[in-house]
Amino acid sequence: MEASTLRWILIIVGLVIVGSIFLFGNPDKKRKPKASRKEKKAKVAKNARRENPERREPTLEPTGEDVRERELEGLDDQGDPEFQRELNIASVEPIKRPKPPPRRTKPAGPPPEKISTLYLLASDNHVITGAELLQATVSTGMEFGDMGIFHRVPEGSEQPVFSMANIAKPGYFERDEWNTFETNGVALFMALPGPLSGLDAWDSMLATARRMGEILQAELLDSERSPFTRQREAQVREEMREYDRGKKA
């Protein structure tokens, strides 16, 4: 499989996972409130007083040594108004660090002209296990391959007709964890142009999705994560016909 094809499949998998997050929801984690800048300053000043409990008797005219010690102590006591007046903050120049050189990346090639996606969501609170998923892929002729996902690759071609990823993060499957694997659903997706025409690739992916849905007891959803209806099927088939006509023109 070509490197550019792998890059775009990886990008598509990422988009599929983002869409799946909207499907299942992703509640925000509670974050602890951060301490304010004023509280941090008060804490620093308190620690400084603990570390320097000795107090010096005041004199009428401070010596040069007293002034220097007062300035050093005042570095940790930023809440002292008198010290803030003596310190010229504007005179302190920030440290300028050189910016790292831009990284050069190899171009990923032209993006896909069209992407189609189908979802299989476990129904009735059913969870898809690793054993069930393997049975479904074997029955439909899909093979585990690049990037830890399944592909339908025609004979004599390196580019897949369509692929299948996990709808849960991170999107790929662990080869050695089938005995403990569980998921709520999978996503089948195809990118055009591919090894087959748009309509032939779509018919192949739809037939595979329906067969896998029967084996996995999963509901078939369209790219908008709505139930896949006959009307939606006719609409997508017409879109594929238009795409194929445009490629021939």
Steps between C-alpha positions, in 0.01 A plus 500: 500500500639842404613742772265777381206260515592401856517864607154577367352186651646610833341845459166342414519274805551810712193664349299186563601496866406869539158424353461207739568726797197710403299179475576369847569828674815609676421661837754755608717399789477713812807708553624626828496882519845647473629729770488870412813707452426690822478177702829378349674826600365478855619138530850591378523788747384276786763238419769768485407625849519145635845445353631834638351535853773735624403868504747786482465806721419812298762774469461865414718482191535161329848405392589375152502141629152543648368633172644206306357247745161673488499478119587131508230426754253706300539275198270247672269762650333649199204612708704781665382832340820680599715235334287510184567875476875446528514215246493611138325206334521661157879489516502119520515365146344159433727219390474454126531140389558413138206335324560143386528458125180386326472127448493382144243231434450297190177594319218249545398512137166620364204470738214261423238640266215331685458316833203281599441354845265248656467421871404176675371567852430217742127489575304423817797576728692219331880520507705376206775266617827423330389146411182629335690762305753248370219269392332785312819606321583143395145451370519818291854461367663788687864476605683649795784718374663843492446741792330230708169510311320273252503542121336356190783486248425360153737251345784665312463836676672662798231762561195392703147532366382590850619460860353448846603668827383499859265788583656527845839657561768444386322357195727205428489141627763321708595173336575321830195618697210335317409289806435813709396741224156667517349790307166667436548516126720528194523731199550401136635770270623532142700768322477578130665465260583139578564168330130470402247744362302703751178302456670159512696595812186632669298187421779283638527699823122511550463125450782436748350739756159332479646152538714608795198667657314169496791314660572767763135584572585860418293782351612650168538880504588743223777761501274735698456227764132458412328168420591393148181503292415400143470867410849567630634200307349627175643846563854370557486276195403798286790699646736218406364488145559873463852459633576224250358704213720791600810279498420371150437847358 
